[in-house]
């Protein structure tokens, strides 16, 4: 068992990473609580009122990206803000918009799937003493997959006219899409279970397999990096080529080989910056100006809570679906859309 001195040294050497792991754990616990609260909400209606009523947590809408994408189209084309799953639209809009300046901070700090991927990779290192690297040709082959998936979903939404998109938002299927998602996991089996098992095994060997190659949500957020407003810059004159930056990168980017990290996969986790043994060799820059290593996460969370606060105060957070309507929809949720 490691001593207190070791932990103090780690905290001094890697304060951002220790904070990131702590925040990831807290958000994972929070989302588990949200999931439990939503299940209790569902149970109240499923049992026809035999269990106590629990308020539906609006945060669950963060798990409805397709609904939010359709709502975003309606908002941009007509100015009408979604009233069925407004929190989902708020969260998607913020995460995608924040990606322009703050890269994929969502992925490295609060995404539950990203956190799970990092935990699985850690387990893999414990089991096999390391995570394995793929041949570069295989990385090139797999990388486009998430963008193809993203293109599929975007094309599906774009081809919908505004009237059809609005109709989708108020359709019973969309209204209970969060409930149907819950039912999917409560009755998991078949292809879904096999797919999760395969991804779990691959993630043991290859760090962040899902995030790097398959996640269309992360791909959408990462598109903001095209503008290159934020990037890691490496001072080639002081670099010792120790490769520590590359070794710790969750996205397996070859940081030690480039002058500027402009990859769309960079999640601004700051792992490489803190791992570098030579001061000011790796720095985060915003609009070509060097910033403190805390700038990205602090800015992200300040804006995150401000946006949610404004959404709540302006009535753009909670659904307008009434208790009576939930009472009619939820008992038949598994049959809606079939």
GUNULO-547940 format. One record per atom (N, C-alpha, C): x, y, z. Coordinates in steps of 0.2 Angstrom, whole numbers, plus 2048, in hexadecimal, padded with zeros to 3 digits. Each point is the difference from the previous one (the first is absolute). Layout:
BEGIN
XYZ
...
END
This chain:
BEGIN
8047FA800
7FC806800
804806800
7FF8057FC
8048067FF
7FF805806
805803802
800805806
7FD8067FE
7FF804805
7FD807800
8058047FC
8067FF801
8058047FD
7FF8007F8
7FF7F97FE
8007FF7F9
7FA8047FD
7FA7FF804
7FA8047FD
801807800
804803805
801807800
8048027FA
8057FC7FE
8048027FB
7FC7FF7F9
7FC7FB800
7FC8007FA
7FB8067FF
7FD802806
7FC8067FF
8048067FE
806801803
8048067FE
8027FF7F9
8027FA7FD
8028007F9
7FA8007FB
7FB7FD802
7FA8007FB
7F9802803
800806802
7FA803803
7FA8007FC
8018017F9
7FA8007FC
7FE7F97FF
8047FB7FF
7FE7FA7FF
7FC7FD806
803801806
7FD7FE806
7F9803801
7FF8067FE
7FA804800
7FB7FD7FB
8037FE7FA
7FC7FD7FB
7FD7FA802
8047FB803
7FE7FA802
7FA801805
801804805
7FB802805
7FA8027FD
8008057FB
7FA8027FD
7FD7FB7FC
8037FC7FD
7FE7FA7FC
7FC7FB805
8037FF805
7FC7FB805
7FA804803
800806801
7FA804803
7FB8007FB
8018017FA
7FB8017FB
7FD7F97FE
8057FB801
7FD7F97FF
7FB7FE805
802802806
7FB7FE806
7FA8047FF
8018077FE
7FA8047FF
7FB7FD7FB
8037FD7FA
7FC7FE7FB
7FD7F9802
8037FC804
7FD7FA803
7FA802804
801805804
7FA803804
7FA8027FB
8028047FB
7FB8027FB
7FC7FA7FD
8047FA7FF
7FD7FA7FD
7FC7FD805
802800806
7FB7FD805
7FA804801
801807800
7FA804801
7FB7FF7FA
8038007FA
7FC7FF7FA
7FC7F9800
8047FB803
7FD7F9800
7FA800805
801804806
7FA801805
7FA8037FD
8028067FC
7FB8037FC
7FC7FC7FB
8037FC7FD
7FD7FB7FB
7FC7FB804
8037FD805
7FC7FB804
7FA802803
7FF807802
7FA803802
7FA7FF7FB
8028017FA
7FB8007FB
7FF7F97FD
8057FC800
8007F97FE
7FC7FC804
800801807
7FC7FD805
7F9803801
7FE8057FC
7FA803801
7FF804806
806803803
7FF804806
8027FC806
8027F9800
8017FC806
806802803
8058037FD
806802803
800808800
804803805
800807801
8028047F9
7FD8067FF
8028047FB
806804801
8057FF7FB
806804801
8018047F9
802806801
8008057FB
8057FD7FA
7FE8017FA
8057FE7FB
8068057FF
8067FD801
8068057FF
8018027F9
8008067FE
8018037FA
8077FE7FD
8057FF804
8067FE7FE
8007FA7FC
7FB7FB800
8007FA7FD
8008017F8
7FE8067FE
7FF8027F9
8078017FD
805800804
8078007FD
8027FA7FC
7FC7FB801
8017F97FD
7FB7FF7FA
7FE8067FD
7FB8007FB
8038047FA
8067FE7FD
8038057FB
7FC8007FA
7FD7FB7FE
7FC8007F9
7FA805801
7FD7FF805
7FA805802
803807800
805801803
803807801
8038037F9
8027FB7FC
8028027F9
7FB8037FC
7FA7FC800
7FA8027FD
7FD807803
801801806
7FD806803
8058067FF
8067FE7FF
8058057FE
7FE8037F9
7FF7FB7FB
7FE8027F9
7FA805801
7FB7FE804
7F9804800
802807803
804800805
802806803
8048057FB
8047FD7FC
8048047FB
7FC8027FA
7FB7FC7FE
7FC8027FA
7FA804802
7FD7FF806
7FA803801
800805806
8057FF804
801804806
7FC7FD806
7FC7FA7FF
7FC7FD805
8057FC805
800801806
8047FC805
7FC7FA802
8037FA800
7FC7FA802
7FE801807
7F97FE801
7FD800807
7FF7F9802
8027FB7FC
7FF7F9802
8067FE804
8068007FD
8067FF803
805806800
7FE805803
804806800
8077FF802
8017FD806
8067FF803
8057FC7FB
7FE7FC7FC
8047FC7FB
8028057FB
7FC8057FE
8028057FB
806804803
7FE802806
805805804
8077FD800
8007F9802
8067FD801
8047FF7FA
7FC7FD7FB
8047FF7F9
8028077FD
7FD805801
8028067FD
806803803
8007FF807
806802804
8067FC7FE
7FF7FA800
8067FB7FF
8038017F9
7FC8017FB
8028017FA
8038077FF
7FD805803
8038077FF
806801804
8007FD806
806800804
8067FD7FD
7FF7FB7FB
8057FC7FD
8058057FC
7FD8067FD
8048047FC
806803804
7FF802806
805803804
8037FB805
7FC7FC803
8027FB805
8017F97FE
8007FF7FA
8017F97FD
7FC7FB803
8017FA801
7FC7FB802
8007FF808
800806803
800800808
7FB7FB803
7FA8007FD
7FB7FC802
8027F9800
8037FE7FB
8027F9800
8057FE805
805804802
8057FF805
7FE801807
7FB804801
7FF802807
7F97FD802
7FB8007FC
7F97FE803
7FD7FA7FD
8027FE7FA
7FC7FB7FC
8017FA804
7FA7FD802
8007F9803
8037FB7FC
7FF8007FA
8037FA7FB
807801800
8038077FF
807801800
8037FE807
7FD801806
8027FE806
8017F8800
7FA7FD7FE
8007F9800
8067FD7FC
8018037FA
8067FE7FC
806800803
801806804
807801803
8017FB806
7FA7FE803
8007FB806
8027F97FD
7FD7FF7FA
8017F97FD
8078007FE
8038057FD
8078007FE
8057FF806
7FE803805
804800807
8007F8802
7FA7FD7FF
7FF7F9802
8057FC7FB
8008027FA
8047FC7FB
807801802
802806802
807800802
8027FC806
7FB7FF805
8017FC805
8017F97FE
7FC7FE7FC
8007F97FE
8067FE7FB
8018047FB
8057FF7FB
807804801
800804805
806804801
8008067FC
7FC8017FB
8008057FB
7FA8007FC
7FF8067FC
7FB8007FB
8047FF7F9
7FD7FD7FB
8037FF7FA
7FF8057FB
8058017FC
7FF8057FA
7FE7FC7FA
7FC8037FC
7FE7FD7F9
8058027FB
8017FC7FB
8048027FA
7FD8067FD
8048057FE
7FD8067FD
7FB7FF7FA
8017FB7FC
7FB7FF7FB
7F97FE802
8007FD806
7FA7FE803
7FC806803
804804803
7FE807803
7FD8047FA
8038007FB
7FE8047FA
7F97FD7FD
8007FA800
7FA7FC7FE
7FA801804
801800807
7FA800805
7FE808801
805804800
7FE807802
7FA8037FC
7FF7FF7FA
7FA8037FC
7FA7FD802
7FF7FB804
7FA7FD801
7FB804804
803804805
7FC804804
7FD8067FC
8048027FB
7FE8067FC
7FB7FD7FB
8007FA7FE
7FB7FD7FB
7F9800804
8017FD807
7FA800804
7FD807801
804805801
7FE807801
7FD8027FA
8037FF7FA
7FD8037FA
7F97FC7FF
7FF7FA802
7FA7FD7FF
7FA803804
802802806
7FB803804
7FE8077FE
8068047FE
7FF8077FE
7FC8007F9
8017FB7FC
7FD8007FA
7F87FE801
7FF7FC805
7F97FE801
7FC806803
803804804
7FD806802
7FF8057FB
8058017FC
8008057FB
7FB7FF7FB
7FF7FA7FE
7FB7FE7FB
7F9801802
7FF801807
7F9801803
7FE8087FE
7FA8017FE
7FE8077FF
7FE802807
800807801
7FE802807
7FA7FE803
7FB7FF7FC
7F97FE802
8017F9803
8037FC7FC
8017F9802
8047FF806
805805801
804800806
7FC802806
7FC8057FF
7FC802806
7FB7FB802
7FD7FC7FB
7FC7FB801
8037FA804
8067FF7FE
8047FB804
801801807
801807802
801802807
7FA7FF804
7FA8017FD
7FA7FF804
7FD7F97FF
8037FC7FD
7FE7F97FF
8007FC806
7FC7FC802
8007FC806
8077FC801
8027FD7FA
8077FD800
805804803
8018067FE
805805802
7FF802807
7F9800802
7FF802807
8027FB805
8007FA7FE
8027FA805
8077FD7FE
8048047FC
8067FD7FD
8057FF806
7FF804805
8047FF806
7FE7F9804
7FA7FF800
7FD7FA803
8027FA7FC
8008007F9
8027FB7FC
8077FE801
804806801
8077FE801
8017FD807
7FC801805
8017FD806
7FE7F97FF
7FA7FE7FD
7FE7FA7FE
8057FB7FD
8048047FB
8057FC7FC
8057FD805
802804805
8057FE805
7FD7FB805
7FA801802
7FD7FB805
7FF7F97FD
7FF8007F9
7FF7FA7FD
8057FE7FB
806802802
8067FF7FB
8017F97FE
8027FF7FA
8017F97FE
8028007F8
8017FA7FD
8018007F9
8058047FE
7FF8037FA
8068047FD
803805804
7FB804804
803806804
8057FD806
7FE7FB803
8057FD805
8067FD7FD
8007FD7FA
8067FD7FD
8048067FE
7FD8067FD
8048057FE
804804806
7FC800806
803803806
8067FC802
7FF7F9800
8067FC802
8068007FC
7FE8017F9
8068007FB
804807801
7FC805801
803807801
804800807
7FD7FC805
804800807
8077FC7FF
7FF7FB7FC
8077FC7FF
8058047FC
7FD8037FB
8058047FC
803806804
7FC803804
802805804
8057FE806
8007FA801
8057FD805
8078007FD
8007FF7F9
8077FF7FD
8028077FD
7FB8047FD
8018067FC
7FD806804
804804803
7FD805804
7FB8057FC
7FA801803
7FB8047FE
7FE7FE7F9
7FF7FA7FF
7FE7FE7F9
7FA8037FE
7FA800804
7FA8037FE
8018077FE
803804804
8018077FF
8048027FA
8057FC7FF
8048027FA
7FD7FE7F9
7FC7FA800
7FE7FE7FA
7F97FF7FE
7FC800805
7F97FF7FF
7FB805803
802805804
7FB804803
7FE8067FB
7FA8007FE
7FE8067FB
7FF807804
7FE7FF806
7FF806805
807804801
8057FC801
806803801
8038037FA
7FE7FC7FA
8028037FA
7FD8067FE
7FA801802
7FC8067FF
803806804
8027FF806
803805805
8078027FD
8037FB7FE
8078017FD
8018047FA
7FA8007FC
8018047FA
801808801
7FF802807
802807801
807801800
8047FB801
8078017FF
8038017F9
7FC8007FB
8028027FA
8028077FF
7FD804805
802807800
807801803
8027FB804
807800803
801806804
7FB803804
801805804
8047FE806
7FF7FA802
8037FD806
8057FA7FE
806800802
8047FA7FF
806800805
8037FA800
8067FF804
8068017FB
805804802
8068027FC
8067FD804
8047FD7FC
8067FD803
8078047FD
804802805
8068037FF
8057FB7FE
8028007F9
8047FB7FE
808801803
801806801
807802803
8017FD807
7FB800804
8017FD807
7FE7F9801
7FC7FD7FB
7FE7F9800
8057FB800
8007FC805
8057FA801
7FE7FA7FC
7FA8007FD
7FE7FA7FD
7FF7FA804
7FE801807
7FF7FB804
7FA7FC7FF
7FB8037FC
7FA7FD7FE
7FB7FF806
801803805
7FB7FF806
7F98037FE
8008067FC
7FA8037FE
7FC7FB7FC
8037FC7FB
7FC7FB7FC
7FE7FA804
8047FE805
7FF7FA804
7F9801804
7FF807803
7FB801804
7F98027FC
8018027FA
7FA8027FC
7FA7FB800
7FB802802
7FA7FB800
7FE7FE7F9
8018057FB
7FE7FF7F9
8067FD7FC
8057FE803
8067FD7FD
8038057FA
800806801
8028057FB
808800801
8038017FA
808800800
802807802
7FF802806
802807802
8078027FF
8047FB801
808801800
8028017F9
7FC7FF7FB
8028007F9
7FE8077FC
7FB804804
7FE8057FC
801807804
8008057FC
802807803
7F9803803
7FA7FE7FD
7FA802803
7FB7FA800
7FD7FF805
7FB7FB800
7F98037FE
7FE7FE7FA
7FA8037FD
7FB7FB7FE
8017FA802
7FC7FA7FF
7F9801803
7FB7FE7FC
7F9801802
7FF7FB806
8047FC802
7FF7FB805
802803807
804805800
803803806
7FA802804
8007FE807
7FB802804
802805805
8068037FF
802805805
8007FE807
8027FA801
8007FD807
806802804
8058037FD
806803802
8057FA803
7FF7FA7FE
8047FB803
8078017FD
8018017FA
8078017FD
804806803
7FC805801
803806803
8037FF807
7FC7FC804
8037FF807
8057FA800
8007FC7FB
8057FB800
8078027FD
8008057FD
8068037FD
805802806
8067FD800
805802805
8038067FF
8008037FA
8038077FF
7FB805800
801805804
7FC806801
7FF8047F9
7FA8017FF
7FE8047FA
8027FD7F9
8017FA800
8017FC7FA
7F97FF7FC
7FB7FE805
7FA7FF7FD
7FB805803
7FC8047FC
7FC805803
7F98007FC
7FB801804
7F98017FD
8008077FD
7FE8017FA
7FF8077FE
7F98017FD
7FE806801
7F98027FD
8018077FC
7FE7FF7FA
8018057FB
808802800
8047FB800
807801800
803803806
7FC801805
803803807
8007FA805
806800803
8017FB805
7FB801806
7FD7FB802
7FC800806
8017FC806
7FE801806
8017FB805
7FD7FA7FF
8037FA803
7FD7FA7FE
7F97FF803
7FE804805
7FA800803
7FA8037FC
8038047FB
7FB8047FC
7FA7FD7FD
8027FA7FC
7FB7FD7FD
7FB7FC804
8027FC805
7FA7FD805
7FC805804
804806802
7FC805804
7FB8037FC
8028027FA
7FC8047FB
7FA7FB7FE
8017FA7FF
7FB7FB7FE
7FB800806
8027FF806
7FB7FF805
7FC806802
804806800
7FC806801
7FB8017FB
8017FF7FA
7FB8017FA
7FB7FB801
8027FA802
7FB7FA800
7FA802805
802802806
7FC802806
7FC8067FE
8038057FD
7FD8067FE
7FA7FF7FB
8027FC7FB
7FB7FE7FB
7FA7FC803
8017FB804
7FB7FD803
7FC804805
803805803
7FC804805
7FC8057FC
8028027FA
7FC8057FC
7FA7FC7FD
8027FA7FE
7FA7FB7FD
7FB7FF805
8027FF806
7FB7FF806
7FC806801
803806800
7FD806802
7FB8037FB
8027FE7F9
7FC8027FB
7FA7FB7FD
8007FA804
7FB7FB7FE
8027FC7FB
8067FF7FE
8037FC7FB
8037FA802
7FE7FD806
8037FA803
7FB7FA801
7FA802803
7FC7FA801
7FA8007FB
7FE7F97FF
7FB7FF7FB
7FA802801
7FB8017FB
7FA803802
7FB7FA800
8027FA7FF
7FC7FA801
7FD7FF807
7FA800800
7FD800807
8007F9803
7FE800807
7FF7F9803
7FB7FC7FD
7FB8037FE
7FA7FC7FD
8027FD7F9
8048047FD
8027FD7F9
8057FA801
805801805
8057FB802
7FC7FA802
7FA801804
7FC7FA802
7FD7FC7FA
7FF8047FB
7FD7FC7FA
8057FD7FB
806803800
8057FE7FB
8047FA803
803801806
8057FB803
7FD7F9800
7FA7FE803
7FE7F9800
8017FD7F9
7FF8047FA
8007FD7FA
8068027FC
805802804
8078027FC
8037FB7FC
8007FA803
8047FB7FC
7FC7FE7F9
7FA8027FF
7FD7FE7FA
7FF8067FB
802806803
8008067FC
8068007FB
7FE8017F9
8058007FB
8017F97FD
7FC7FB802
8017F97FE
7F97FE7FC
END
